[in-house]
Amino acid sequence: MEKILPYRLLDSGNLQKLEAVGPYRLIRPALNAFWKPTLNESEWSRADGVFHRNSSGGGRWEWRREVPASWLAEWGRFALTIKPTNFGHLGFFAEQFRNWADFEKLLRSWGPDVKALNLFAYSGVGSMAMARGGAAVCHLDASRGMIEWGRQNLAINPDVPDRIRWIADDVIKFVKRELRRGSRYRLIALDPPTFGRGSSGQVWKIEDDLPRPLEACRDMLEPQGPCRVELSCHSPGFTPLVLERMLRQCLGAGTITTSEMSIPESTGRELPAGITAGWSRD
């Protein structure tokens, strides 16, 4: 395989971020980057594409130079298939890289024959981290397109064991079915969207619907031994304390840790990009 160039966050400011995504430079919104950029304007003007967000949550790409429909980049020790979408996404969330590393380390420490579940799993990077940690992984996303994207990512990471079961379904329907089957997991990760639709058009609103999969997680955990549930979030109004209280309410007694997810910049700064909270039972 040809050399894959890395992802790098070059700078942020004025509610935008400048990224080197493999061989291409992109500018995308960063709505909490209230500060001024560190790099000069000449660095930002070299961007190959700029994403302009609209009021409905979508937007459009302005391409200053021709780029392919997809290409490869590396981040978090994974090769990734990059595809700019109409929502400004690229196919991975860079701020999750510390969670990926934690999943792999934790699962290795638990030994063989461990099962892990990744809900709202997107393009599969978290699932690959779980598989590389030695787990048998269930990857669940409502979008069949995302399932295919995940399979593509697995194919370009030959060091990741092919131990991922790919499922396209509505999260609520899936967890109900798993509970009836008596399925049990040691590690469960959730990265729910603020708003979305299931595989059959079911509406998801995080403020209304989050407790249901969290309560199901409680009942899907192995009854004995160490377990962890990791809940990450990018929704306005969901603070570390909110996630902590949600985990405590739905999962009960256990150890809870919270942190702000961020992406390191080449400037030496960090760009905040969501929060994550983990519930553990030793």
Legacy VTK file of the C-alpha trace (Angstrom):
# vtk DataFile Version 3.0
C-alpha trace
ASCII
DATASET POLYDATA
POINTS 282 float
0.000 0.000 0.000
1.270 3.480 -0.834
2.264 5.797 2.002
-0.768 7.382 3.641
-0.322 10.942 4.873
-1.631 11.838 8.341
-4.478 14.019 9.487
-3.304 17.206 11.246
-5.244 20.050 12.807
-3.153 23.009 11.701
-4.987 25.925 13.322
-8.349 27.198 14.530
-10.055 30.522 15.116
-12.841 32.808 13.921
-15.237 29.832 14.320
-13.293 27.715 11.824
-10.581 25.065 11.767
-7.820 24.503 9.214
-7.017 20.839 8.689
-4.521 18.875 6.630
-6.454 15.710 5.801
-3.860 13.556 4.132
-2.665 15.499 1.070
-5.473 18.089 1.111
-6.138 21.176 3.218
-9.706 21.850 4.316
-11.488 24.581 6.267
-14.533 23.512 8.258
-16.690 25.152 10.948
-15.508 25.047 14.572
-18.330 26.835 16.348
-16.543 27.112 19.687
-13.281 28.541 18.260
-13.981 32.079 19.418
-10.305 33.085 19.423
-8.158 34.420 16.591
-6.110 32.079 14.382
-2.425 31.667 15.137
-1.241 31.039 11.578
-1.233 33.886 9.096
-3.772 34.287 6.314
-1.413 32.881 3.673
-1.569 29.477 5.385
-5.369 29.492 5.425
-5.564 30.642 1.795
-3.839 27.425 0.712
-6.959 25.404 1.560
-8.241 23.128 -1.198
-11.834 23.281 0.045
-14.073 25.217 2.429
-17.310 23.943 3.927
-20.035 26.581 4.387
-22.720 25.566 6.873
-26.337 26.681 6.375
-29.086 27.298 8.929
-30.657 23.847 8.444
-27.524 21.963 9.561
-26.324 21.043 6.075
-24.222 23.153 3.787
-22.031 23.111 0.729
-18.404 22.627 -0.181
-16.534 25.340 -2.073
-13.688 23.623 -3.903
-10.777 25.851 -4.826
-8.854 22.990 -6.402
-9.934 19.652 -7.808
-9.893 16.814 -5.265
-11.078 13.206 -5.642
-14.413 12.000 -4.285
-12.512 9.983 -1.675
-8.958 9.500 -0.507
-6.971 8.021 2.387
-5.534 9.607 5.521
-4.130 8.306 8.828
-5.185 9.215 12.350
-5.119 7.452 15.696
-3.020 4.597 14.222
-5.710 3.802 11.652
-5.891 4.243 7.892
-9.151 5.999 7.065
-11.275 6.434 3.963
-12.085 10.149 3.639
-15.272 11.249 1.864
-16.454 14.863 2.302
-20.219 14.795 2.922
-23.003 17.329 2.495
-22.976 17.823 6.273
-19.296 18.772 6.316
-18.206 15.462 7.844
-15.234 13.483 6.543
-15.938 10.010 7.936
-14.260 10.182 11.337
-14.280 12.343 14.456
-10.673 13.187 15.278
-11.450 14.062 18.901
-12.289 10.408 19.625
-8.677 9.231 19.270
-8.075 9.010 23.018
-11.215 6.874 23.440
-10.018 4.551 20.668
-6.692 4.070 22.441
-8.465 3.483 25.760
-10.770 0.849 24.226
-7.833 -1.096 22.823
-5.783 -0.911 26.051
-8.710 -1.824 28.288
-9.784 -4.802 26.207
-6.248 -6.158 26.031
-6.079 -6.023 29.833
-9.303 -8.050 30.103
-7.931 -10.939 28.064
-9.558 -13.117 25.375
-13.205 -13.942 24.724
-14.459 -10.425 25.506
-17.477 -8.994 23.683
-17.844 -5.286 22.885
-20.739 -3.274 21.456
-20.454 0.006 19.538
-23.774 1.876 19.196
-24.227 4.837 16.806
-20.936 3.483 15.490
-20.568 5.643 12.341
-17.706 4.558 10.043
-16.210 1.954 12.333
-13.007 3.406 13.797
-14.060 2.742 17.389
-15.093 -0.770 16.381
-11.694 -1.367 14.807
-10.002 -0.212 18.014
-12.101 -2.717 19.965
-11.229 -5.508 17.531
-7.533 -4.649 17.674
-7.834 -4.935 21.459
-8.934 -8.535 20.985
-12.718 -8.219 21.363
-15.493 -9.762 19.322
-17.301 -6.588 18.262
-20.873 -5.768 17.337
-21.027 -2.560 15.264
-24.472 -0.935 15.048
-25.445 2.049 12.907
-28.765 3.004 11.317
-27.150 3.863 7.969
-26.309 1.079 5.530
-23.947 3.537 3.848
-21.998 3.845 7.078
-21.825 0.074 7.387
-20.224 -0.106 3.947
-17.861 2.747 4.857
-16.830 0.801 7.961
-16.117 -2.304 5.907
-13.936 -0.203 3.595
-11.981 1.097 6.582
-11.463 -2.428 7.904
-10.146 -3.557 4.512
-7.325 -0.974 4.561
-6.223 -1.873 8.103
-4.766 -5.384 7.753
-3.530 -5.360 11.373
-7.130 -5.231 12.658
-8.686 -8.703 13.113
-11.858 -9.311 11.144
-13.919 -9.800 14.312
-16.620 -7.182 13.666
-20.283 -8.006 13.116
-21.791 -5.182 11.028
-25.480 -4.394 11.637
-27.661 -1.657 10.126
-30.675 -1.101 12.375
-32.436 1.351 14.648
-30.670 1.471 18.023
-33.824 1.083 20.127
-35.067 -1.893 18.090
-31.651 -3.512 18.210
-31.118 -3.237 21.977
-34.606 -4.613 22.644
-33.752 -7.620 20.479
-30.406 -8.101 22.233
-32.124 -8.046 25.617
-34.562 -10.759 24.510
-31.618 -12.851 23.328
-29.765 -12.400 26.613
-26.696 -10.936 24.891
-23.997 -9.628 27.243
-21.019 -7.311 26.716
-18.089 -6.041 28.793
-17.555 -2.799 26.882
-20.309 -0.672 25.342
-19.673 2.645 23.575
-22.309 5.166 22.509
-21.797 8.366 20.500
-25.417 9.439 19.899
-26.346 12.261 17.522
-28.422 15.221 18.622
-31.042 14.297 16.021
-31.328 11.416 13.597
-33.504 8.800 11.950
-33.398 5.033 12.290
-33.164 2.515 9.475
-36.958 2.651 9.018
-37.328 6.398 9.516
-37.716 6.373 13.319
-36.954 9.798 14.781
-34.186 10.091 17.387
-33.956 13.126 19.690
-31.183 12.866 22.246
-32.998 14.862 24.939
-35.962 12.457 24.785
-34.463 9.135 23.762
-31.038 8.769 25.387
-32.253 7.069 28.614
-33.663 4.068 26.738
-30.400 2.746 25.239
-28.520 3.646 28.426
-30.928 1.579 30.536
-30.577 -1.241 28.019
-26.789 -0.991 28.387
-27.197 -1.665 32.100
-29.041 -4.885 31.337
-26.648 -5.943 28.554
-23.504 -5.741 30.698
-21.895 -8.912 31.952
-23.280 -9.512 35.469
-19.845 -10.302 36.944
-16.365 -8.902 36.434
-15.111 -5.602 35.004
-17.334 -3.624 32.610
-17.367 -0.166 31.065
-19.885 2.058 29.283
-18.450 5.056 27.407
-20.879 7.827 26.430
-19.630 10.665 24.226
-21.631 13.629 23.071
-21.494 16.771 20.927
-24.995 18.096 21.684
-25.532 21.631 23.034
-26.587 21.639 26.673
-25.031 18.253 27.454
-22.206 19.080 29.851
-19.891 16.666 31.709
-22.158 16.929 34.756
-25.242 16.142 32.655
-23.610 13.000 31.255
-22.453 11.980 34.718
-25.983 12.265 36.100
-27.446 10.389 33.118
-24.990 7.529 33.614
-25.650 7.412 37.348
-29.422 7.437 36.843
-29.435 4.697 34.217
-26.523 2.481 35.317
-26.465 2.864 39.105
-23.434 2.373 41.346
-20.043 2.499 39.670
-17.055 4.743 39.045
-17.668 7.664 36.666
-15.027 9.748 34.908
-15.691 12.701 32.593
-13.455 14.724 30.310
-13.554 17.170 27.445
-12.603 15.697 24.102
-10.141 17.798 22.114
-7.850 17.698 19.092
-4.196 18.787 19.372
-3.174 21.572 17.001
0.179 22.039 15.330
0.199 25.427 17.115
0.524 23.644 20.472
-3.059 24.443 21.462
-6.031 22.081 21.734
-9.413 22.478 20.042
-12.297 21.380 22.312
-14.746 19.139 20.481
-17.319 17.475 22.721
-17.350 15.573 25.985
-17.063 11.967 27.058
-18.061 10.158 30.223
-17.253 6.631 31.308
-19.031 4.400 33.832
-16.960 1.502 35.131
-17.431 -1.495 37.364
-14.236 -3.163 38.551
LINES 1 283
282 0 1 2 3 4 5 6 7 8 9 10 11 12 13 14 15 16 17 18 19 20 21 22 23 24 25 26 27 28 29 30 31 32 33 34 35 36 37 38 39 40 41 42 43 44 45 46 47 48 49 50 51 52 53 54 55 56 57 58 59 60 61 62 63 64 65 66 67 68 69 70 71 72 73 74 75 76 77 78 79 80 81 82 83 84 85 86 87 88 89 90 91 92 93 94 95 96 97 98 99 100 101 102 103 104 105 106 107 108 109 110 111 112 113 114 115 116 117 118 119 120 121 122 123 124 125 126 127 128 129 130 131 132 133 134 135 136 137 138 139 140 141 142 143 144 145 146 147 148 149 150 151 152 153 154 155 156 157 158 159 160 161 162 163 164 165 166 167 168 169 170 171 172 173 174 175 176 177 178 179 180 181 182 183 184 185 186 187 188 189 190 191 192 193 194 195 196 197 198 199 200 201 202 203 204 205 206 207 208 209 210 211 212 213 214 215 216 217 218 219 220 221 222 223 224 225 226 227 228 229 230 231 232 233 234 235 236 237 238 239 240 241 242 243 244 245 246 247 248 249 250 251 252 253 254 255 256 257 258 259 260 261 262 263 264 265 266 267 268 269 270 271 272 273 274 275 276 277 278 279 280 281
